[in-house]
Amino acid sequence: MSKIKVLHTITRFDKGGSAQNTFLTLSGLKQKSFQPILVSGLSLESEMKREEIKAQEEDIRRLESEGVGFIQSPSLVRRINIIKDLKAFFDILRILKRIKPSIVHTHSSKAGLLGRLAAKIAGIPIIVHTPHGHVFFGYFGPFKTKIFIILERLASRITDKIIALTNREKEDHIKFQIAPEEKFLVIHSGIELNEFKEITLDEKNNIKKELGILENSIIIGTVGRLVPVKGPEFLLEAARIIISKYPDTYIIFTGDGPLWHSLEKKALEMGINKNIVFLGWRNDVTKIMSIYDVFVLPSLNEGMGRVLVEAMALGKPIVASDVGGIPDLVTPGENGFLVPPKDSEQLAKYIQILVADKEKGRSMGKAGREIALKFSNDKMVEKIAALYKELIVQKNIRPSLL
């Protein structure tokens, strides 16, 4: 039986949330009568350190060992670059004409625009897009944002279905008139739940020892790139308030990025540098998150925040910004608290509530574990495969031959 060729394209296939969503989708589709192929950029803009590059290469090897095709387009970059963008467009167009997939599924903004246009010109019968959030606020100035909105509206006209990760993301797209409601389908980003299991107390203490943290210290942590849209400076400001009341508290930033040195400098100026730990990128994020007492996500914009699902799977109570798709995951008073973005005082207030009431934290962590069960990668892939098959039937498409 021939398998249905589906080509995915993404700008950066790194260890970020959108790339990991794509990785799990590709891996799962291979088991469901599809022949997936991935076209991606070189991910140089991610500025990955050696360990992250090794982990990315391992993901690629795993996909190839499972029979997933992998093609790189060196010109496919995140920043606007007319020459590279034209080269990337023609790269994708040539690949599509050679492979002739039945479905093109694009991811994120740049690859989404170039990939969908190339797919339309190449005569691909089914075009699906997953934005993984949006750039309608929190990223660019008003002029550039308006240009992106216009481009997304135009691209939506040649798109059969847009997959939103959360209801809030869908609502934002409709609010900005990107496409009519019937063109959207919500499919939450999934995780490999079996990877997120609580480690032993001895293992936790060993990690604390490695980081120079006393066993009975309070640990507040986040995971994410140190970039403005993730709001790390607001967690640092909240840390000063928390540490003034709970001096045995440590705040751990797990993730790399351009703000690292400025945040270190700011922590030193505030006199709290001894309580702040910058770990950079880690390939053992699950173990690091296991020692957190509270997980914090102070983002200014977030498609879904799949790291929240990972934290919930580990039983961590959440304090996060009330932005993007985060409210789909965090119910105030049940598994965490939501606060306005850029509000360090509110961040500190709700973190302190959980620090002061450990039983509340345990209760919220338990509720989070139950919620996390809804976000398995298997369920995500099943829904995406079902969408593909529905569109194939609607368009009466004969699967491409391998």
C-alpha positions as CSV (number, residue, x, y, z in Angstrom):
1,M,0.0,0.0,0.0
2,S,1.5,3.4,-1.0
3,K,1.8,6.0,1.7
4,I,0.6,9.6,1.4
5,K,3.5,12.0,1.0
6,V,3.3,14.9,3.4
7,L,6.1,17.6,3.4
8,H,6.6,19.7,6.5
9,T,8.6,22.9,6.4
10,I,10.0,25.0,9.3
11,T,12.5,27.7,9.5
12,R,14.4,26.6,12.6
13,F,14.6,22.9,13.5
14,D,16.2,23.4,16.9
15,K,15.2,22.4,20.4
16,G,12.5,25.1,20.7
17,G,8.8,24.3,21.3
18,S,7.6,24.7,17.6
19,A,10.5,22.5,16.4
20,Q,9.8,19.8,19.0
21,N,6.1,19.8,18.1
22,T,7.2,19.3,14.5
23,F,9.7,16.5,15.5
24,L,7.0,14.5,17.4
25,T,4.5,15.0,14.5
26,L,6.9,13.7,11.9
27,S,7.9,10.7,14.0
28,G,4.3,9.8,14.7
29,L,3.0,10.3,11.2
30,K,5.4,7.6,9.9
31,Q,3.3,5.1,11.8
32,K,0.0,6.2,10.4
33,S,0.1,5.5,6.6
34,F,2.1,8.7,5.8
35,Q,5.5,9.3,4.3
36,P,6.7,12.5,6.0
37,I,9.5,14.7,4.7
38,L,11.0,17.8,6.5
39,V,12.5,20.9,4.9
40,S,14.2,23.2,7.3
41,G,16.7,26.0,7.5
42,L,20.1,25.5,9.2
43,S,18.9,27.0,12.5
44,L,22.0,29.2,12.7
45,E,20.0,32.1,14.2
46,S,19.2,29.9,17.2
47,E,22.9,30.4,18.2
48,M,22.9,26.9,19.6
49,K,25.8,25.8,21.8
50,R,27.6,22.5,21.2
51,E,25.3,20.5,23.5
52,E,22.2,21.8,21.9
53,I,23.6,21.1,18.4
54,K,24.4,17.5,19.5
55,A,20.8,17.1,20.7
56,Q,19.4,18.6,17.4
57,E,21.6,16.2,15.4
58,E,20.3,13.3,17.5
59,D,16.7,14.3,16.6
60,I,17.6,14.4,12.9
61,R,19.3,10.9,13.2
62,R,16.2,9.5,14.9
63,L,13.9,10.8,12.2
64,E,16.1,9.5,9.4
65,S,16.4,6.1,11.1
66,E,12.5,6.0,11.2
67,G,12.4,6.7,7.5
68,V,11.5,10.4,7.7
69,G,13.1,12.4,4.8
70,F,15.2,15.4,5.9
71,I,16.3,18.2,3.6
72,Q,18.0,21.5,4.6
73,S,17.6,24.8,2.8
74,P,20.5,27.1,3.8
75,S,18.7,30.2,2.7
76,L,15.7,29.6,5.0
77,V,16.3,32.0,7.8
78,R,14.1,33.7,10.4
79,R,15.1,37.3,9.7
80,I,13.8,39.1,6.7
81,N,16.4,39.0,3.9
82,I,15.1,39.5,0.4
83,I,17.8,37.6,-1.4
84,K,17.8,34.6,1.0
85,D,14.0,34.6,1.1
86,L,13.9,34.4,-2.7
87,K,16.5,31.6,-2.7
88,A,14.6,29.7,0.0
89,F,11.3,30.1,-1.9
90,F,12.8,28.6,-5.1
91,D,14.5,25.9,-3.0
92,I,11.2,24.8,-1.6
93,L,9.5,25.1,-5.0
94,R,12.1,22.8,-6.6
95,I,11.8,20.3,-3.8
96,L,8.0,20.2,-4.1
97,K,8.1,19.7,-7.8
98,R,10.6,16.9,-7.4
99,I,8.9,15.1,-4.5
100,K,5.3,15.8,-5.4
101,P,3.7,15.4,-2.0
102,S,-0.1,15.3,-1.6
103,I,0.1,17.6,1.5
104,V,2.3,20.5,2.5
105,H,2.2,21.4,6.2
106,T,4.1,24.6,7.1
107,H,5.2,25.8,10.5
108,S,5.8,29.3,11.9
109,S,5.7,32.6,10.2
110,K,8.5,32.7,7.6
111,A,8.4,29.1,6.5
112,G,4.6,29.4,6.5
113,L,4.5,32.2,4.1
114,L,7.2,30.9,1.7
115,G,6.1,27.3,1.9
116,R,2.4,28.0,1.3
117,L,3.1,30.2,-1.7
118,A,5.5,27.6,-3.2
119,A,3.0,24.8,-2.5
120,K,0.2,26.8,-4.4
121,I,2.5,27.4,-7.4
122,A,3.6,23.8,-7.4
123,G,0.0,22.7,-7.5
124,I,0.0,20.8,-4.2
125,P,-3.6,19.9,-3.5
126,I,-3.6,20.2,0.3
127,I,-2.0,23.1,2.3
128,V,-2.1,23.1,6.1
129,H,-0.4,25.7,8.3
130,T,0.5,25.7,12.1
131,P,1.5,29.2,13.2
132,H,2.8,28.1,16.6
133,G,1.6,31.4,18.1
134,H,1.7,34.7,16.2
135,V,3.6,37.9,15.9
136,F,0.6,40.2,16.2
137,F,2.0,41.8,19.4
138,G,5.1,41.5,21.6
139,Y,7.6,41.0,18.7
140,F,7.8,44.0,16.3
141,G,6.8,47.6,16.0
142,P,3.3,48.7,14.6
143,F,4.4,49.0,10.9
144,K,6.2,45.6,10.6
145,T,3.4,43.9,12.6
146,K,0.8,45.3,10.1
147,I,2.8,43.9,7.2
148,F,2.8,40.5,8.8
149,I,-0.9,40.6,9.4
150,I,-1.5,41.5,5.7
151,L,0.7,38.7,4.6
152,E,-1.0,36.2,6.9
153,R,-4.4,37.2,5.6
154,L,-3.2,36.7,2.0
155,A,-1.6,33.3,2.8
156,S,-4.7,32.1,4.5
157,R,-6.6,32.3,1.3
158,I,-4.5,29.5,-0.2
159,T,-4.6,27.5,3.0
160,D,-7.0,24.6,3.5
161,K,-6.7,24.5,7.3
162,I,-4.9,26.4,10.0
163,I,-4.0,24.5,13.2
164,A,-4.0,26.7,16.3
165,L,-2.3,25.2,19.4
166,T,-4.9,26.8,21.7
167,N,-8.3,28.4,21.7
168,R,-6.8,31.8,22.5
169,E,-4.5,31.6,19.5
170,K,-7.5,30.8,17.3
171,E,-9.4,33.7,18.8
172,D,-6.5,36.1,18.2
173,H,-6.2,35.0,14.5
174,I,-10.0,35.6,14.1
175,K,-9.8,38.9,15.9
176,F,-7.1,40.1,13.4
177,Q,-9.2,38.8,10.5
178,I,-6.6,36.4,9.3
179,A,-9.2,33.9,8.2
180,P,-12.8,32.9,8.9
181,E,-13.5,30.7,12.0
182,E,-14.3,27.5,9.9
183,K,-10.7,27.5,8.6
184,F,-9.2,26.9,12.1
185,L,-8.8,23.7,14.0
186,V,-7.4,23.6,17.6
187,I,-4.8,20.8,18.2
188,H,-2.8,21.2,21.3
189,S,0.9,20.6,21.1
190,G,1.8,17.2,22.6
191,I,4.8,15.9,24.6
192,E,6.2,12.5,25.3
193,L,4.7,12.0,28.7
194,N,6.8,9.0,29.6
195,E,9.9,11.3,29.6
196,F,8.5,13.5,32.4
197,K,8.5,11.4,35.5
198,E,9.5,12.5,38.9
199,I,13.1,11.6,40.0
200,T,14.1,10.3,43.4
201,L,14.9,12.6,46.4
202,D,18.5,11.5,46.2
203,E,18.7,12.5,42.5
204,K,17.2,15.8,43.4
205,N,19.7,16.4,46.1
206,N,22.6,15.5,43.8
207,I,21.4,18.0,41.3
208,K,21.2,20.7,44.0
209,K,24.7,19.8,45.2
210,E,26.0,20.1,41.6
211,L,24.4,23.6,41.4
212,G,25.7,24.7,44.8
213,I,22.2,24.9,46.3
214,L,21.4,23.7,49.8
215,E,18.9,20.8,50.1
216,N,16.2,22.7,51.9
217,S,16.3,25.8,49.8
218,I,13.2,27.1,47.9
219,I,13.7,26.9,44.2
220,I,11.8,28.9,41.7
221,G,12.5,28.2,38.0
222,T,11.8,28.8,34.4
223,V,12.8,27.2,31.1
224,G,13.1,29.2,27.9
225,R,15.4,31.2,25.7
226,L,16.6,34.5,27.3
227,V,15.0,36.8,24.8
228,P,12.7,39.8,25.4
229,V,9.4,38.1,24.4
230,K,10.0,35.5,27.1
231,G,10.1,38.2,29.8
232,P,13.0,37.0,31.9
233,E,13.8,40.4,33.3
234,F,10.4,40.5,35.0
235,L,11.1,37.3,36.8
236,L,14.4,38.8,37.9
237,E,12.6,41.9,39.3
238,A,10.2,39.6,41.1
239,A,13.1,37.6,42.5
240,R,14.4,40.7,44.3
241,I,11.0,41.0,46.1
242,I,10.9,37.3,46.9
243,I,14.5,37.1,48.1
244,S,14.0,40.1,50.4
245,K,11.4,38.0,52.3
246,Y,12.7,34.5,51.7
247,P,16.5,34.8,51.5
248,D,17.0,31.1,51.1
249,T,15.3,31.2,47.7
250,Y,17.1,30.4,44.4
251,I,15.8,31.4,41.0
252,I,17.0,29.2,38.2
253,F,17.0,30.3,34.5
254,T,17.4,27.3,32.2
255,G,18.0,28.4,28.7
256,D,20.4,30.3,26.5
257,G,20.0,33.6,24.7
258,P,21.2,37.2,24.1
259,L,19.9,38.6,27.4
260,W,22.1,36.3,29.5
261,H,24.9,38.8,30.3
262,S,22.6,41.8,30.8
263,L,20.5,39.7,33.2
264,E,23.6,38.6,35.1
265,K,24.7,42.2,35.3
266,K,21.3,43.3,36.6
267,A,21.3,40.6,39.3
268,L,24.7,41.8,40.4
269,E,23.5,45.4,40.6
270,M,20.4,44.4,42.6
271,G,22.6,42.4,45.0
272,I,20.9,39.1,44.5
273,N,23.4,37.4,42.1
274,K,24.2,34.7,44.7
275,N,20.6,33.6,44.6
276,I,20.3,33.6,40.8
277,V,21.5,30.6,38.7
278,F,21.9,30.8,34.9
279,L,22.3,27.3,33.5
280,G,22.2,28.0,29.8
281,W,20.9,25.3,27.5
282,R,20.7,21.8,29.1
283,N,20.0,18.4,27.7
284,D,18.6,17.3,31.1
285,V,15.8,19.8,31.5
286,T,13.5,17.2,33.0
287,K,15.9,16.6,35.9
288,I,16.4,20.3,36.3
289,M,12.7,21.1,36.4
290,S,12.2,18.2,38.9
291,I,14.0,20.3,41.6
292,Y,11.8,23.4,41.1
293,D,9.2,24.1,43.8
294,V,7.3,26.5,41.5
295,F,7.5,26.8,37.7
296,V,7.3,30.4,36.2
297,L,6.6,31.5,32.7
298,P,6.7,35.3,32.4
299,S,6.3,35.5,28.6
300,L,4.9,38.6,26.9
301,N,3.4,36.4,24.1
302,E,3.2,32.6,23.9
303,G,1.5,30.4,21.3
304,M,0.8,27.7,23.9
305,G,3.8,27.3,26.2
306,R,4.3,23.5,25.8
307,V,7.0,23.7,28.5
308,L,4.1,24.3,30.9
309,V,2.7,20.9,30.1
310,E,6.2,19.4,30.8
311,A,6.2,21.2,34.2
312,M,2.7,20.0,35.0
313,A,3.6,16.5,34.0
314,L,6.3,16.8,36.7
315,G,3.7,18.0,39.3
316,K,4.8,21.6,39.5
317,P,2.4,24.4,40.3
318,I,2.5,27.2,37.8
319,V,2.7,31.0,37.8
320,A,2.5,32.4,34.3
321,S,1.5,35.4,32.3
322,D,-2.1,35.7,31.1
323,V,-1.1,35.9,27.4
324,G,-1.5,33.8,24.3
325,G,-2.5,30.2,24.8
326,I,-1.4,30.0,28.4
327,P,-4.9,30.3,29.8
328,D,-5.8,27.1,27.9
329,L,-3.3,25.3,30.2
330,V,-3.5,27.2,33.5
331,T,-6.7,27.5,35.4
332,P,-6.2,30.1,38.3
333,G,-6.6,28.4,41.7
334,E,-6.6,24.9,40.2
335,N,-3.1,24.2,38.8
336,G,-1.5,27.6,39.2
337,F,-2.0,31.4,38.9
338,L,-2.1,33.8,36.0
339,V,-0.7,37.3,36.2
340,P,-0.6,40.3,33.8
341,P,2.5,40.4,31.6
342,K,5.3,42.7,32.6
343,D,4.0,42.8,36.2
344,S,6.9,41.8,38.5
345,E,4.9,42.6,41.6
346,Q,2.1,40.3,40.7
347,L,4.6,37.6,39.7
348,A,6.3,37.9,43.1
349,K,2.9,38.0,45.0
350,Y,1.7,34.7,43.6
351,I,5.0,32.9,43.7
352,Q,5.2,33.9,47.4
353,I,1.7,32.4,48.0
354,L,3.0,29.1,46.8
355,V,6.2,29.4,48.7
356,A,4.3,30.1,51.9
357,D,1.7,27.4,51.4
358,K,3.4,24.2,50.3
359,E,0.3,22.2,50.6
360,K,-1.4,24.4,48.1
361,G,1.6,23.9,45.8
362,R,1.3,20.2,46.1
363,S,-2.4,20.2,45.4
364,M,-2.0,22.4,42.3
365,G,0.9,20.2,41.1
366,K,-1.3,17.1,41.5
367,A,-4.1,18.8,39.4
368,G,-1.5,19.8,36.8
369,R,-0.4,16.1,36.4
370,E,-4.0,15.2,35.6
371,I,-4.3,18.0,33.0
372,A,-1.0,17.0,31.4
373,L,-2.4,13.6,30.5
374,K,-4.5,15.3,27.9
375,F,-1.5,16.5,26.0
376,S,0.3,13.3,24.9
377,N,2.1,13.4,21.5
378,D,0.0,10.3,20.5
379,K,-3.2,12.3,20.8
380,M,-1.7,15.2,18.9
381,V,-0.6,13.0,16.0
382,E,-3.9,11.2,15.8
383,K,-5.7,14.5,15.4
384,I,-3.3,15.7,12.7
385,A,-3.6,12.4,10.8
386,A,-7.4,12.6,11.0
387,L,-7.3,16.1,9.6
388,Y,-5.1,15.0,6.7
389,K,-7.4,12.1,5.9
390,E,-10.5,14.3,6.1
391,L,-9.0,16.7,3.6
392,I,-7.9,13.9,1.3
393,V,-11.5,12.6,1.2
394,Q,-12.9,16.1,0.7
395,K,-10.6,16.6,-2.3
396,N,-10.8,13.1,-3.6
397,I,-7.0,12.8,-3.8
398,R,-5.2,9.6,-4.8
399,P,-2.1,9.2,-2.6
400,S,1.2,10.0,-4.3
401,L,3.3,7.0,-5.1
402,L,6.6,6.6,-3.3
